[in-house]
Amino acid sequence: MGGSRYEKLAMIEKATLEAFRSAKAERMVVHDIDLRRRSLHECQKVGMDNFKASGSWLLLFKKKKKQYCFKKSNESSFFYESRR
């Protein structure tokens, strides 16, 4: 996909947020690791190979989107797997 780095980041954030909201609407538990995996999946779609879903990216994502009902865990929920 074309577009600047900024546009691609915006697409990744938008798709990740939409998936989060959809999972919450289905009353699914969403962990930090799920958000990271989802964003990495989305970065492949937009062709942004150098994207890393780092801890700082995740923190900024949650802050910007004002989504604080995430859970920290190394366990994955069905959030990522069911949306492939």
C-alpha positions in Angstrom: 0.0 0.0 0.0 1.1 3.5 -0.7 1.3 6.4 1.7 3.6 8.1 4.0 4.9 6.6 7.2 2.5 8.8 9.2 -0.5 7.6 7.0 0.5 4.0 7.5 0.8 4.4 11.3 -2.7 6.0 11.3 -4.1 3.0 9.3 -2.5 0.6 11.8 -3.9 2.5 14.8 -7.3 2.7 13.3 -7.5 -1.0 12.4 -6.2 -2.0 15.8 -8.7 0.3 17.6 -11.6 -1.1 15.5 -10.6 -4.6 16.3 -10.4 -3.7 20.0 -13.8 -2.1 20.0 -15.3 -5.1 18.2 -13.8 -7.5 20.7 -15.1 -5.5 23.6 -18.5 -5.4 22.1 -18.4 -9.2 22.0 -17.4 -9.0 25.7 -13.9 -10.5 25.0 -10.9 -9.9 27.3 -8.2 -8.0 25.4 -4.6 -8.1 26.7 -1.7 -5.8 25.8 -0.1 -8.7 23.9 -3.3 -9.0 21.8 -3.0 -5.4 20.8 0.6 -5.7 19.9 0.0 -8.8 17.8 -3.0 -7.2 16.1 -0.9 -4.1 15.2 1.9 -6.2 13.8 -0.6 -8.1 11.7 -2.0 -4.7 10.4 1.5 -3.4 9.7 2.1 -6.3 7.3 -1.2 -5.4 5.5 0.0 -1.8 4.9 3.5 -2.9 4.0 5.3 -1.3 6.9 8.1 -3.7 7.6 10.0 -1.6 10.1 7.1 -1.1 12.5 7.6 -2.5 16.0 4.8 -2.6 18.5 7.0 -1.6 21.4 6.0 -0.9 24.9 6.2 2.8 24.3 4.1 2.6 21.1 1.5 0.6 23.1 1.4 3.2 25.9 1.0 6.1 23.4 -1.7 4.2 21.6 -3.7 3.6 24.8 -3.2 7.2 25.9 -4.2 8.7 22.6 -7.2 6.5 22.2 -8.1 6.8 25.9 -8.6 3.1 26.2 -7.5 2.0 29.6 -9.5 -1.2 30.1 -6.7 -3.4 28.6 -5.2 -6.1 30.7 -1.5 -6.8 31.1 -0.7 -10.4 30.6 1.6 -12.8 28.7 -1.5 -14.9 27.9 -3.3 -14.3 24.6 -7.0 -14.2 24.4 -9.1 -15.0 21.4 -8.9 -11.4 20.2 -6.1 -11.9 17.8 -6.6 -15.5 16.7 -10.3 -15.1 15.9 -9.7 -12.1 13.6 -7.0 -13.5 11.2 
